[in-house]
């Protein structure tokens, strides 16, 4: 059963944030009733969207750095092979 775990995690990894976000908003609406004005919720959503945009930018930057490092590693391996010949 452990061999199937990575395959099972891949789809869940992408769908989990959507489910959590949906659960959080519906739970807030049901449990708190009207304790938070809709304007406050809208501001919170906008704040979270800005934070998400920043995180996505950071993720893209880190992915680019990783890709650049992988390319550099490949070039250095080629150079090592040439030097060893």
Backbone torsions as a table, in degrees:
resi	resn	phi	psi	omega
1	UNK	NA	-24.7	-180.0
2	UNK	-71.1	-24.9	178.9
3	UNK	-67.2	-27.8	-179.9
4	UNK	-84.8	-12.7	-175.5
5	UNK	-58.8	-47.5	-180.0
6	UNK	-62.5	-35.9	178.3
7	UNK	-66.9	-37.8	-179.8
8	UNK	-70.1	-32.1	-178.2
9	UNK	-71.2	-33.6	-174.7
10	UNK	-57.8	-52.3	179.4
11	UNK	-66.6	-34.7	-178.8
12	UNK	-67.6	-32.5	-177.9
13	UNK	-60.3	-37.1	-177.3
14	UNK	-86.5	-30.0	-177.0
15	UNK	-89.3	-18.9	-176.9
16	UNK	-59.6	-47.2	-179.6
17	UNK	-60.4	-36.2	179.6
18	UNK	-65.4	-43.8	-179.7
19	UNK	-65.5	-41.0	-178.6
20	UNK	-65.8	-43.9	-179.7
21	UNK	-61.9	-45.3	-180.0
22	UNK	-62.0	-45.5	-179.9
23	UNK	-62.5	-40.2	-178.7
24	UNK	-64.9	-46.8	-176.5
25	UNK	-69.4	-41.5	-179.6
26	UNK	-69.0	-36.2	178.6
27	UNK	-65.6	-43.5	178.9
28	UNK	-60.5	-44.3	-177.3
29	UNK	-65.4	-38.4	-176.7
30	UNK	-78.7	-44.1	-172.3
31	UNK	-80.6	-38.4	-174.9
32	UNK	-90.5	-11.4	-179.7
33	UNK	62.0	-120.8	-179.5
34	UNK	-111.0	30.1	-179.0
35	UNK	-67.8	-28.6	174.8
36	UNK	-109.1	125.7	177.9
37	UNK	-64.6	152.7	-177.9
38	UNK	-61.6	-31.0	177.4
39	UNK	-61.7	-40.7	178.4
40	UNK	-64.9	-40.9	178.4
41	UNK	-65.4	-39.7	178.8
42	UNK	-63.1	-41.7	178.1
43	UNK	-63.9	-41.3	179.1
44	UNK	-63.5	-42.1	178.5
45	UNK	-62.5	-44.9	178.7
46	UNK	-61.7	-41.5	178.5
47	UNK	-61.9	-44.4	179.0
48	UNK	-66.2	-36.1	177.6
49	UNK	-66.1	-39.8	176.5
50	UNK	-64.4	-42.6	178.3
51	UNK	-62.6	-41.1	177.8
52	UNK	-62.7	-42.0	178.5
53	UNK	-61.6	-42.4	178.0
54	UNK	-62.6	-43.7	-180.0
55	UNK	-64.2	-38.3	177.8
56	UNK	-65.5	-39.4	176.8
57	UNK	-63.0	-45.2	179.1
58	UNK	-62.2	-41.2	178.4
59	UNK	-61.7	-44.4	178.8
60	UNK	-62.6	-41.0	179.1
61	UNK	-62.8	-44.2	-179.9
62	UNK	-67.3	-38.0	177.7
63	UNK	-63.2	-41.7	178.9
64	UNK	-63.7	-43.2	178.2
65	UNK	-60.5	-44.4	179.9
66	UNK	-62.5	-42.3	179.4
67	UNK	-64.1	-43.8	178.4
68	UNK	-60.5	-41.6	-179.9
69	UNK	-67.0	-38.9	177.3
70	UNK	-62.4	-41.6	178.2
71	UNK	-63.9	-42.2	178.7
72	UNK	-62.9	-41.9	178.4
73	UNK	-60.4	-43.1	179.0
74	UNK	-61.4	-44.8	179.4
75	UNK	-63.7	-42.1	-180.0
76	UNK	-66.0	-36.7	176.8
77	UNK	-63.3	-41.7	177.6
78	UNK	-62.0	-42.6	-179.6
79	UNK	-64.8	-40.2	177.3
80	UNK	-62.1	-43.2	178.1
81	UNK	-60.6	-43.4	179.1
82	UNK	-63.0	-42.5	-179.6
83	UNK	-66.0	-34.9	-179.8
84	UNK	-70.7	-24.7	178.2
85	UNK	-75.0	NA	NA
